Each structure stands twice: as structure tokens, then as C-alpha cells.
Amino acid sequence: MVYFFVILAKIRKNTVLSINPKQFSLEKAVAFDTCAVGFPAAVSVLLVSVSIAVLNGLLLGHEGGNILSAAYGVTSKCGTIALHISIGIAQGVMPLIGFSYGAKNYKRVHQVCSLSFKILWVFSIAFLIVVQLMPEAIAGVFTPHAETIQVAATFMRCWSWCVIGMSLFNMYNSVFQAVGKWKTSLLLAVLRLGIIFTVLSFVMDALWGVTGLMWVQAVTDTLSFVIAAVLYARFKQSVIREAAEAPAPVSAPQTRNRVIAISREFGSGGRTIGKEVAAKLGIPCYDSEIIEKISAETGFAKEYVEQYGESAVSDNLYNNALAGRTYDGQSDADKLWLAQTEVITQLAEKGPCVIVGRCADYILREAADCLSVFIHASDEKRAERIVSVYGQREEAPAERLREKDKKRKAYYELYTGTAWGEADNYAICLDSGVLGIEKCAEIIGNLY
């Protein structure tokens, strides 16, 4: 607990996460969203305890029940290793799936899921092989009792066949939690250990005795995995249909309006260059106007839109993924991104213009006539500019530059999947520190 308080204290200026009592809320929407995400996980943990109690009770009813129960204890300890590693992988990618799904970046959802399933396949097969080859050695780590080791080794060889199904089941369940399908996640949790395991325990005990109980976990997780895979396939098809039905990216109108999209490093003068280019060409330059339109359409405060419309909450990908996600899989940042995309597309449709920042170069990449520009400069030139022009404090300006650029880079890569500031992604890159503001504006104007 102290560790997490320390982390919160360190990141408090760069995150929306808060433990301030003033932020405490019992609003229905807030409480429901929280419980909807957490309840399936809570039920899963509870049912693990119930399943252990059920199996232990049945084993104790057989001859040599104490040895059987001890052997099961050793097996379950070994199983905990596999269980927690698979859960760690599955829960670790939940935020990545959540923000990609919330931003309607279905390609990235597929990539994250695909990689995770591959990792879990490799891990579970490797774990299965190790247990099959050396169960006595593993059991000996937990107990010196020879008879218990012998029974536990047999138990492990049967039990370990559950690892593949269990690992993949945990991944499927995490996907449903991440995308807000909490009812499906809850259904799977209850079905696996609350119904399938309990019913099979009594049935297999009645039919095959101790041997049946040794195999019950493997059969349960295999059946649960198949059911989860079917539900996941249905979900995947619905996502494919949603992506197919989504409106195609807006291309430039037939009039071939030319739009100039300017991305820039903090302190490079990109905003000033954009305004000068627009003035020279007699076309509008959209910057603060975008903030006002997004604020009006979404209800977000202008200050929030200005701060997070092109800068991530953190320069850390994982922190961004965890920021304020609701049961529909979207965070406030996702909703802001979607609104921003719509506003920028509408402005480009209206006619020729200059748009500064906010990933406009990526949003308008399908436009027939969009000139994408990246403005950069040396740290020394930019530090000098933010002090003299922006009125920033003179202490540690280089640190301020790095902080802003990291968050812009993180935001860009988070929502576009491409590298911010990489020359291949732009039609032209200009060094305003070498060329000067006026020359950069002149070059861009001549290319219009």
C-alpha cells in the first residue's frame, strides 16, 4: 500500500488518477462502471477457493484421503505458478486492449491479442512439458514425504493438461473485461468453476473415483476454453462487422482543397509558422478554434482539451492505457480523440486551411491533397525560445522540453501507431532553428 502511495505521489502532476477525498463519488454511473469491471474478477477469485474446497472434500472421502489431500495441495501449489503467470500476462495486456478498442483501433486490438495468445501457447506448452518430465522433482520441492511425492507426481501429470486451456481461458476472459463485456466475463467465470468444475467433480468421482478427480481440472479448463473461444469468435465477428460498417476515412473533396498539417516539437515555433503561412496564403489557421469546437461538442472543459488534445497523460504507454477507462472500453482521452478526429475532418472539408498539431497529418492522411510538415529545432534554440517567447521559467528549460515532447510522442504513437517526428511520415521536415521562422513559412508557402 505504501508503495502505491509513493507512486501516486510521484506521478500526481502528470495523471488524472487521484486519492483526494474531494474526488470521491457515489454517483451511479461511477460506482456501476467500477463494479462492472471488478466484479467478474472478484467472483473468479471466490470460485477458486470454492473449487479447492469441493475437490479437497471429495478426496478426503476416499481411502488414504489425507495423502490424497496433501498431494492435491502440492499439485495446486505447482498450479498456482502457471495460473498466476498466465493471469499476469492476460491482465497485463488488458489496458492495451482497452484503449485500442475504445479508440476503435481494431487492428491494434487484433495485434495485441494475437501476440498474447502466441506467448501463452508457448508458455503453457513449455510448462506442460516440464511437469510431464519431472513431476517427482517438482513435488519434492514442497514435501519430503515419499508417499505424498509419488501420489502428487501422478496427480501433476493428470492436472498439468489443464494449463493450455486455463491459460487461454484467462486471456479470453481478460479480453472481455478489457472491452467492457463484463457480463460475458462474469458468465465465463461462473460457468468454469461454479458450474462445470463442480458438476464434473461429483460426476467423475462417481464414475472413476480418485483418477477422475485427478483429471477434473484438465477437463474443466478444456471445456471452458472451447466455450470462451466460441464466444470470442462471435465477438471478433461483431468487431469485424462494426469496422466494415464504419464510415470510410474522409478523402479530400473534389475541389482538391489543400490542407497544410503542421506537427512540431515543443518550442520549435510550429504554431507561429502555421499562422504566418496561413496569413501569406490568405487561408484560415486552426488552432484554438479546434479546442473550442471540441469543447462545445463533447462537454469537456477547454483546459482539458488544450492539455490532453495532443499530449498523453503520461509518457509511459502503460500509464496511458490505465487512465480513466469505463465499462465501454473508452477513456476520456479516447472520446476526446474521436471528437478531435471528427472536428479536424470537418475543417478540412470546408476548404483550404492550416491545422497545427493534434495528429492532423495522420487524421488527414487519406486526403487527396494534404501537405504534412514537421518542424523541429535543436534543444538550445527551443530552450531559448520557450524562455524568451513563451515566458517559461529559466530554470531547467531543457527538462521542460523533454517532458512535453515525450508526452506528444506518446500521444501520437498511442493513437496513430506510427512514430512521431520520423521523417518518413511527413512530406517535409524543417529545422526552424537553422532556417528561421520566416524562411520556414516561406518554404511551406511556396510548396502550397
GUKOL-77238 format. One record per residue (C-alpha): residue number from 1; residue in three letters; y, x, z. Coordinates in nm, 4 decimals. Layout:
<nodes>
NUM,ALA,Y,X,Z
...
</nodes>
This chain:
<nodes>
1,MET,0.0000,0.0000,0.0000
2,VAL,0.2387,0.2806,0.0914
3,TYR,0.1570,0.4485,-0.2399
4,PHE,0.2626,0.1401,-0.4379
5,PHE,0.5823,0.1040,-0.2349
6,VAL,0.6673,0.4652,-0.3238
7,ILE,0.6038,0.3978,-0.6938
8,LEU,0.8207,0.0827,-0.6862
9,ALA,1.0988,0.2782,-0.5154
10,LYS,1.0844,0.5473,-0.7862
11,ILE,1.0968,0.3084,-1.0824
12,ARG,1.3242,0.0412,-0.9308
13,LYS,1.6160,0.1220,-1.1638
14,ASN,1.4031,0.1036,-1.4775
15,THR,1.1845,-0.2010,-1.4199
16,VAL,1.2072,-0.5755,-1.3722
17,LEU,0.9395,-0.5529,-1.1020
18,SER,1.0819,-0.6326,-0.7601
19,ILE,0.9744,-0.6907,-0.3999
20,ASN,1.3176,-0.8131,-0.2987
21,PRO,1.2764,-1.1301,-0.0860
22,LYS,1.5626,-1.2857,-0.2850
23,GLN,1.3340,-1.2869,-0.5892
24,PHE,1.0592,-1.4779,-0.4082
25,SER,0.9886,-1.8106,-0.5729
26,LEU,0.7529,-2.1024,-0.5255
27,GLU,0.8554,-2.2689,-0.8489
28,LYS,0.5600,-2.4479,-1.0022
29,ALA,0.5704,-2.2513,-1.3273
30,VAL,0.5851,-1.9146,-1.1490
31,ALA,0.3097,-1.9969,-0.8995
32,PHE,0.0857,-2.1528,-1.1659
33,ASP,0.1201,-1.8568,-1.4022
34,THR,0.0320,-1.6147,-1.1239
35,CYS,-0.2735,-1.8113,-1.0090
36,ALA,-0.3882,-1.8801,-1.3660
37,VAL,-0.4222,-1.5076,-1.4335
38,GLY,-0.5623,-1.4086,-1.0937
39,PHE,-0.7942,-1.6966,-1.0078
40,PRO,-1.0784,-1.6128,-1.2520
41,ALA,-1.0854,-1.2552,-1.1220
42,ALA,-1.0939,-1.3790,-0.7616
43,VAL,-1.3819,-1.6156,-0.8400
44,SER,-1.5721,-1.3314,-1.0101
45,VAL,-1.5477,-1.1133,-0.7003
46,LEU,-1.6588,-1.4016,-0.4784
47,LEU,-1.9573,-1.4792,-0.7009
48,VAL,-2.0713,-1.1148,-0.6950
49,SER,-2.1113,-1.1491,-0.3163
50,VAL,-2.2904,-1.4820,-0.3584
51,SER,-2.5334,-1.3365,-0.6160
52,ILE,-2.6171,-1.0424,-0.3886
53,ALA,-2.6880,-1.2835,-0.1018
54,VAL,-2.9107,-1.5027,-0.3200
55,LEU,-3.1194,-1.2124,-0.4535
56,ASN,-3.1494,-1.0489,-0.1123
57,GLY,-3.2656,-1.3756,0.0400
58,LEU,-3.5361,-1.4207,-0.2229
59,LEU,-3.6560,-1.0589,-0.1957
60,LEU,-3.6867,-1.0864,0.1828
61,GLY,-3.9241,-1.3808,0.1329
62,HIS,-4.1853,-1.1544,-0.0292
63,GLU,-4.4304,-0.9137,0.1342
64,GLY,-4.2570,-0.5881,0.2146
65,GLY,-3.9256,-0.7691,0.1958
66,ASN,-3.7376,-0.5046,0.3935
67,ILE,-3.8393,-0.2295,0.1490
68,LEU,-3.7558,-0.4553,-0.1472
69,SER,-3.4161,-0.5377,0.0025
70,ALA,-3.3436,-0.1698,0.0682
71,ALA,-3.4484,-0.0833,-0.2885
72,TYR,-3.2174,-0.3535,-0.4210
73,GLY,-2.9376,-0.2110,-0.2053
74,VAL,-2.9870,0.1310,-0.3656
75,THR,-3.0005,-0.0269,-0.7130
76,SER,-2.6846,-0.2294,-0.6553
77,LYS,-2.5013,0.0856,-0.5380
78,CYS,-2.6006,0.2575,-0.8613
79,GLY,-2.4981,-0.0574,-1.0478
80,THR,-2.1586,-0.0539,-0.8810
81,ILE,-2.0837,0.2717,-1.0625
82,ALA,-2.1477,0.1119,-1.4019
83,LEU,-1.9799,-0.2153,-1.3025
84,HIS,-1.6549,-0.0583,-1.1840
85,ILE,-1.6279,0.1835,-1.4743
86,SER,-1.6706,-0.0998,-1.7249
87,ILE,-1.4266,-0.3204,-1.5328
88,GLY,-1.1785,-0.0319,-1.5177
89,ILE,-1.1902,0.0121,-1.8950
90,ALA,-1.1716,-0.3626,-1.9592
91,GLN,-0.8832,-0.4245,-1.7177
92,GLY,-0.7042,-0.1092,-1.8283
93,VAL,-0.6568,-0.2454,-2.1791
94,MET,-0.5599,-0.5971,-2.0653
95,PRO,-0.1843,-0.5246,-2.0669
96,LEU,-0.2087,-0.3602,-2.4104
97,ILE,-0.3870,-0.6651,-2.5493
98,GLY,-0.1461,-0.8978,-2.3681
99,PHE,0.1780,-0.7575,-2.5052
100,SER,0.0367,-0.7167,-2.8568
101,TYR,-0.0869,-1.0769,-2.8577
102,GLY,0.2407,-1.2005,-2.7096
103,ALA,0.4341,-1.0199,-2.9829
104,LYS,0.1982,-1.1712,-3.2439
105,ASN,0.0900,-0.8213,-3.3439
106,TYR,-0.2666,-0.9313,-3.4159
107,LYS,-0.3512,-0.6099,-3.5967
108,ARG,-0.2910,-0.4109,-3.2795
109,VAL,-0.4906,-0.6637,-3.0736
110,HIS,-0.7854,-0.6036,-3.3075
111,GLN,-0.7424,-0.2242,-3.2903
112,VAL,-0.7304,-0.2171,-2.9086
113,CYS,-1.0309,-0.4490,-2.8743
114,SER,-1.2305,-0.2608,-3.1359
115,LEU,-1.1727,0.0761,-2.9698
116,SER,-1.2521,-0.0655,-2.6246
117,PHE,-1.5809,-0.2183,-2.7403
118,LYS,-1.6824,0.1117,-2.9022
119,ILE,-1.6076,0.3010,-2.5796
120,LEU,-1.8084,0.0503,-2.3745
121,TRP,-2.1034,0.0625,-2.6165
122,VAL,-2.1171,0.4430,-2.5883
123,PHE,-2.0740,0.4377,-2.2096
124,SER,-2.3344,0.1663,-2.1439
125,ILE,-2.5988,0.3216,-2.3701
126,ALA,-2.5439,0.6652,-2.2124
127,PHE,-2.5675,0.5135,-1.8629
128,LEU,-2.8867,0.3270,-1.9565
129,ILE,-3.0492,0.6461,-2.0890
130,VAL,-2.9624,0.8442,-1.7746
131,VAL,-3.1062,0.5751,-1.5427
132,GLN,-3.4240,0.5393,-1.7522
133,LEU,-3.4844,0.9159,-1.7491
134,MET,-3.4190,0.9950,-1.3822
135,PRO,-3.4268,0.6853,-1.1560
136,GLU,-3.6095,0.8678,-0.8726
137,ALA,-3.3418,1.1397,-0.8583
138,ILE,-3.0641,0.8786,-0.8516
139,ALA,-3.2376,0.6741,-0.5798
140,GLY,-3.2894,0.9922,-0.3772
141,VAL,-2.9129,1.0365,-0.3528
142,PHE,-2.8910,0.7149,-0.1477
143,THR,-3.2039,0.7343,0.0713
144,PRO,-3.4667,0.9916,0.1798
145,HIS,-3.7340,0.7217,0.2327
146,ALA,-4.0162,0.7900,-0.0181
147,GLU,-4.1452,0.4330,-0.0492
148,THR,-3.7929,0.2947,-0.0945
149,ILE,-3.7247,0.5566,-0.3634
150,GLN,-4.0410,0.4574,-0.5510
151,VAL,-3.9599,0.0842,-0.5430
152,ALA,-3.5909,0.1486,-0.6204
153,ALA,-3.6859,0.3570,-0.9256
154,THR,-3.8857,0.0628,-1.0663
155,PHE,-3.6035,-0.1743,-0.9771
156,MET,-3.3456,0.0502,-1.1509
157,ARG,-3.5467,0.0751,-1.4711
158,CYS,-3.5525,-0.3050,-1.4959
159,TRP,-3.1990,-0.3606,-1.3723
160,SER,-3.0314,-0.0950,-1.5926
161,TRP,-3.0936,-0.3021,-1.9065
162,CYS,-2.8092,-0.5253,-1.7865
163,VAL,-2.5470,-0.2509,-1.8308
164,ILE,-2.4824,-0.3150,-2.2016
165,GLY,-2.4448,-0.6910,-2.1606
166,MET,-2.2441,-0.6549,-1.8392
167,SER,-2.0001,-0.4007,-1.9852
168,LEU,-1.9318,-0.6019,-2.2997
169,PHE,-1.9120,-0.9274,-2.0997
170,ASN,-1.6428,-0.7743,-1.8778
171,MET,-1.4499,-0.6738,-2.1872
172,TYR,-1.4689,-1.0223,-2.3399
173,ASN,-1.3583,-1.1741,-2.0095
174,SER,-1.0605,-0.9374,-1.9887
175,VAL,-0.9540,-1.0291,-2.3420
176,PHE,-0.9440,-1.3976,-2.2495
177,GLN,-0.7429,-1.3191,-1.9368
178,ALA,-0.5015,-1.0990,-2.1315
179,VAL,-0.4213,-1.3647,-2.3928
180,GLY,-0.3753,-1.6430,-2.1387
181,LYS,-0.7123,-1.8169,-2.1945
182,TRP,-0.7648,-1.8388,-1.8195
183,LYS,-0.9833,-2.1488,-1.8426
184,THR,-1.2267,-1.9680,-2.0706
185,SER,-1.2245,-1.6665,-1.8394
186,LEU,-1.2921,-1.8874,-1.5380
187,LEU,-1.5705,-2.0703,-1.7229
188,LEU,-1.7439,-1.7428,-1.8096
189,ALA,-1.7122,-1.6095,-1.4539
190,VAL,-1.8661,-1.9233,-1.3023
191,LEU,-2.1296,-1.9505,-1.5746
192,ARG,-2.2526,-1.5918,-1.5376
193,LEU,-2.3052,-1.5512,-1.1631
194,GLY,-2.2530,-1.9025,-1.0354
195,ILE,-2.4973,-2.0821,-1.2657
196,ILE,-2.7080,-1.8565,-1.4924
197,PHE,-2.7856,-1.5940,-1.2288
198,THR,-2.8584,-1.8443,-0.9509
199,VAL,-3.0819,-2.0661,-1.1671
200,LEU,-3.2698,-1.7706,-1.3181
201,SER,-3.3224,-1.6123,-0.9757
202,PHE,-3.5170,-1.9128,-0.8493
203,VAL,-3.6987,-1.9750,-1.1799
204,MET,-3.8036,-1.6116,-1.2379
205,ASP,-3.9028,-1.5736,-0.8731
206,ALA,-4.1274,-1.8768,-0.9038
207,LEU,-4.2821,-1.7571,-1.2315
208,TRP,-4.3121,-1.3795,-1.1891
209,GLY,-4.2287,-1.3049,-0.8279
210,VAL,-4.0751,-0.9670,-0.7458
211,THR,-4.0976,-0.8466,-1.1062
212,GLY,-3.8964,-1.1492,-1.2190
213,LEU,-3.6292,-1.0771,-0.9572
214,MET,-3.6068,-0.7169,-1.0794
215,TRP,-3.5292,-0.8399,-1.4299
216,VAL,-3.2987,-1.1313,-1.3416
217,GLN,-2.9713,-0.9334,-1.3667
218,ALA,-3.0601,-0.7944,-1.7100
219,VAL,-3.1491,-1.1395,-1.8462
220,THR,-2.8379,-1.2955,-1.6885
221,ASP,-2.5961,-1.0415,-1.8361
222,THR,-2.7617,-1.0513,-2.1775
223,LEU,-2.7311,-1.4317,-2.1945
224,SER,-2.3740,-1.4193,-2.0583
225,PHE,-2.2813,-1.1546,-2.3144
226,VAL,-2.4142,-1.3708,-2.6002
227,ILE,-2.2175,-1.6753,-2.4789
228,ALA,-1.8994,-1.4672,-2.4352
229,ALA,-1.9465,-1.3167,-2.7826
230,VAL,-1.9701,-1.6646,-2.9375
231,LEU,-1.6523,-1.7796,-2.7586
232,TYR,-1.4759,-1.4578,-2.8595
233,ALA,-1.5776,-1.5085,-3.2239
234,ARG,-1.4253,-1.8587,-3.2124
235,PHE,-1.1077,-1.7193,-3.0552
236,LYS,-1.0905,-1.4444,-3.3172
237,GLN,-1.1191,-1.7004,-3.5972
238,SER,-0.8353,-1.9038,-3.4438
239,VAL,-0.6184,-1.5911,-3.4351
240,ILE,-0.7008,-1.5184,-3.7998
241,ARG,-0.6053,-1.8758,-3.8934
242,GLU,-0.2825,-1.8505,-3.6935
243,ALA,-0.1937,-1.5236,-3.8650
244,ALA,-0.2733,-1.6743,-4.2075
245,GLU,-0.0621,-1.9818,-4.1379
246,ALA,0.2322,-1.7805,-4.0070
247,PRO,0.5280,-1.7664,-4.2469
248,ALA,0.5248,-1.4606,-4.4673
249,PRO,0.7846,-1.1896,-4.3953
250,VAL,1.1156,-1.2902,-4.5452
251,SER,1.1989,-1.0959,-4.8582
252,ALA,1.5496,-1.0393,-4.9782
253,PRO,1.6975,-1.3377,-5.1638
254,GLN,1.7027,-1.3444,-5.5427
255,THR,2.0645,-1.2290,-5.5335
256,ARG,1.9259,-0.8969,-5.4079
257,ASN,2.1632,-0.8754,-5.1141
258,ARG,2.1831,-0.5186,-4.9960
259,VAL,2.1436,-0.4677,-4.6243
260,ILE,2.2028,-0.1354,-4.4506
261,ALA,1.9907,-0.0940,-4.1359
262,ILE,2.1099,0.1909,-3.9150
263,SER,1.8894,0.3355,-3.6425
264,ARG,2.0302,0.6101,-3.4263
265,GLU,1.9845,0.8457,-3.1367
266,PHE,2.1949,0.7661,-2.8318
267,GLY,2.5336,0.9352,-2.8597
268,SER,2.4994,1.0187,-3.2307
269,GLY,2.7760,0.7768,-3.3326
270,GLY,2.5489,0.5444,-3.5290
271,ARG,2.7367,0.2314,-3.4215
272,THR,3.0731,0.3844,-3.5233
273,ILE,2.9266,0.4950,-3.8573
274,GLY,2.7931,0.1445,-3.9177
275,LYS,3.1328,-0.0119,-3.8566
276,GLU,3.3071,0.2379,-4.0862
277,VAL,3.0517,0.1783,-4.3630
278,ALA,3.0986,-0.1983,-4.3334
279,ALA,3.4796,-0.1607,-4.3414
280,LYS,3.4660,0.0600,-4.6530
281,LEU,3.2342,-0.1821,-4.8350
282,GLY,3.4040,-0.4996,-4.7134
283,ILE,3.0855,-0.6454,-4.5637
284,PRO,3.0137,-0.7564,-4.2052
285,CYS,2.8650,-0.5236,-3.9446
286,TYR,2.6392,-0.6999,-3.6975
287,ASP,2.6007,-0.5525,-3.3526
288,SER,2.7429,-0.7533,-3.0619
289,GLU,2.7157,-1.0680,-3.2776
290,ILE,2.3376,-1.0315,-3.2697
291,ILE,2.3454,-1.0221,-2.8902
292,GLU,2.5488,-1.3438,-2.8743
293,LYS,2.3224,-1.5277,-3.1207
294,ILE,2.0039,-1.4246,-2.9414
295,SER,2.1537,-1.5177,-2.6057
296,ALA,2.2528,-1.8608,-2.7361
297,GLU,1.9105,-1.9288,-2.8923
298,THR,1.6896,-1.8019,-2.6080
299,GLY,1.8950,-1.8674,-2.2961
300,PHE,1.8670,-1.5030,-2.1931
301,ALA,2.1818,-1.3550,-2.0386
302,LYS,2.3877,-1.1397,-2.2777
303,GLU,2.3486,-0.8465,-2.0397
304,TYR,1.9692,-0.8767,-2.0590
305,VAL,1.9702,-0.8981,-2.4389
306,GLU,2.2049,-0.5999,-2.4629
307,GLN,1.9980,-0.3886,-2.2263
308,TYR,1.6472,-0.4725,-2.3465
309,GLY,1.7027,-0.5700,-2.7116
310,GLU,1.6248,-0.2184,-2.8290
311,SER,1.5274,-0.0307,-2.5129
312,ALA,1.1994,-0.0712,-2.3311
313,VAL,1.1835,-0.1429,-1.9594
314,SER,1.0254,0.1999,-1.9212
315,ASP,0.9459,0.4975,-2.1425
316,ASN,0.5843,0.4529,-2.0327
317,LEU,0.3672,0.2346,-2.2585
318,TYR,0.1580,0.1023,-1.9694
319,ASN,0.4615,0.0034,-1.7605
320,ASN,0.5995,-0.1915,-2.0565
321,ALA,0.2688,-0.3686,-2.1008
322,LEU,0.2721,-0.4849,-1.7385
323,ALA,0.6275,-0.6196,-1.7444
324,GLY,0.6541,-0.9919,-1.6693
325,ARG,0.3612,-1.1354,-1.8655
326,THR,0.2962,-1.5103,-1.8399
327,TYR,-0.0221,-1.7121,-1.8938
328,ASP,0.0540,-1.7495,-2.2666
329,GLY,0.0277,-1.3724,-2.3067
330,GLN,0.4005,-1.3252,-2.3690
331,SER,0.6540,-1.1418,-2.1582
332,ASP,1.0296,-1.1962,-2.1654
333,ALA,1.0502,-0.8814,-2.3784
334,ASP,0.8069,-1.0361,-2.6304
335,LYS,1.0127,-1.3551,-2.6512
336,LEU,1.3289,-1.1501,-2.6938
337,TRP,1.1635,-0.9513,-2.9754
338,LEU,1.0564,-1.2653,-3.1620
339,ALA,1.4043,-1.4191,-3.1283
340,GLN,1.5651,-1.0939,-3.2392
341,THR,1.3398,-1.0761,-3.5439
342,GLU,1.4379,-1.4282,-3.6455
343,VAL,1.8119,-1.3671,-3.5973
344,ILE,1.8124,-1.0397,-3.7930
345,THR,1.6151,-1.2007,-4.0763
346,GLN,1.8648,-1.4894,-4.0921
347,LEU,2.1621,-1.2496,-4.1028
348,ALA,2.0017,-1.0540,-4.3868
349,GLU,1.9508,-1.3785,-4.5814
350,LYS,2.3178,-1.4706,-4.5507
351,GLY,2.4405,-1.1817,-4.7594
352,PRO,2.5197,-0.8087,-4.7708
353,CYS,2.5737,-0.6568,-4.4270
354,VAL,2.5250,-0.3612,-4.1965
355,ILE,2.2918,-0.4075,-3.8980
356,VAL,2.2942,-0.1480,-3.6215
357,GLY,1.9774,-0.0763,-3.4235
358,ARG,1.7317,-0.3362,-3.2873
359,CYS,1.4500,-0.2229,-3.5196
360,ALA,1.6246,-0.3890,-3.8164
361,ASP,1.4837,-0.1237,-4.0503
362,TYR,1.1294,-0.2339,-3.9577
363,ILE,1.2018,-0.6064,-3.9425
364,LEU,1.3536,-0.5963,-4.2920
365,ARG,1.1004,-0.3512,-4.4367
366,GLU,0.9742,-0.6173,-4.6788
367,ALA,1.3260,-0.6921,-4.8030
368,ALA,1.3757,-0.6062,-5.1680
369,ASP,1.6988,-0.4171,-5.1114
370,CYS,1.7333,-0.2690,-4.7628
371,LEU,1.8658,0.0828,-4.7124
372,SER,1.7247,0.2267,-4.3891
373,VAL,1.9205,0.5089,-4.2262
374,PHE,1.8558,0.7242,-3.9195
375,ILE,2.1482,0.9020,-3.7527
376,HIS,2.0798,1.1979,-3.5256
377,ALA,2.2595,1.4993,-3.3806
378,SER,2.1996,1.7930,-3.1508
379,ASP,2.1851,1.7367,-2.7756
380,GLU,2.5059,1.9373,-2.7305
381,LYS,2.7033,1.7250,-2.9782
382,ARG,2.5691,1.3990,-2.8384
383,ALA,2.6345,1.5037,-2.4772
384,GLU,2.9896,1.5895,-2.5691
385,ARG,3.0341,1.2526,-2.7398
386,ILE,2.8988,1.0334,-2.4584
387,VAL,3.1355,1.2041,-2.2156
388,SER,3.4478,1.2021,-2.4333
389,VAL,3.3989,0.8760,-2.6271
390,TYR,3.1623,0.6615,-2.4200
391,GLY,3.3145,0.7555,-2.0845
392,GLN,2.9833,0.8630,-1.9356
393,ARG,2.9849,1.0827,-1.6262
394,GLU,2.9952,1.4533,-1.6961
395,GLU,2.7051,1.5268,-1.4598
396,ALA,2.3695,1.5686,-1.6364
397,PRO,2.4585,1.4053,-1.9735
398,ALA,2.1517,1.5670,-2.1323
399,GLU,1.9287,1.3782,-1.8870
400,ARG,2.1047,1.0525,-1.9768
401,LEU,2.0410,1.1215,-2.3476
402,ARG,1.6712,1.1850,-2.2936
403,GLU,1.6340,0.8716,-2.0814
404,LYS,1.7981,0.6452,-2.3409
405,ASP,1.6145,0.7993,-2.6353
406,LYS,1.2764,0.7746,-2.4606
407,LYS,1.3281,0.4030,-2.3972
408,ARG,1.4453,0.3379,-2.7540
409,LYS,1.1473,0.5327,-2.8843
410,ALA,0.9086,0.3423,-2.6535
411,TYR,1.0557,0.0055,-2.7604
412,TYR,1.0366,0.0897,-3.1302
413,GLU,0.6795,0.2131,-3.1128
414,LEU,0.5785,-0.0762,-2.8847
415,TYR,0.6807,-0.3463,-3.1322
416,THR,0.6522,-0.1728,-3.4697
417,GLY,0.3519,0.0535,-3.4220
418,THR,0.5394,0.3288,-3.6087
419,ALA,0.7209,0.6434,-3.4986
420,TRP,1.0904,0.6169,-3.4137
421,GLY,1.3056,0.8842,-3.5760
422,GLU,1.0323,1.0122,-3.8083
423,ALA,1.1854,1.0923,-4.1482
424,ASP,0.9066,0.9221,-4.3474
425,ASN,1.0105,0.5852,-4.2036
426,TYR,1.3678,0.5966,-4.3373
427,ALA,1.5352,0.6253,-4.6761
428,ILE,1.7787,0.8833,-4.5401
429,CYS,1.8334,1.0800,-4.2176
430,LEU,2.1791,1.2217,-4.1417
431,ASP,2.2939,1.4723,-3.8790
432,SER,2.6279,1.3374,-3.7601
433,GLY,2.6866,1.6486,-3.5509
434,VAL,2.6860,1.8665,-3.8638
435,LEU,2.8286,1.6242,-4.1213
436,GLY,3.0715,1.4334,-3.9004
437,ILE,3.1189,1.0585,-3.8649
438,GLU,3.3412,1.0202,-4.1728
439,LYS,3.1100,1.2145,-4.4036
440,CYS,2.8036,1.0178,-4.2881
441,ALA,2.9868,0.6915,-4.3562
442,GLU,3.0919,0.8210,-4.6982
443,ILE,2.7364,0.9247,-4.7929
444,ILE,2.5906,0.5899,-4.6897
445,GLY,2.8677,0.4028,-4.8721
446,ASN,2.8036,0.5997,-5.1917
447,LEU,2.4324,0.5111,-5.1734
448,TYR,2.5061,0.1390,-5.1414
</nodes>
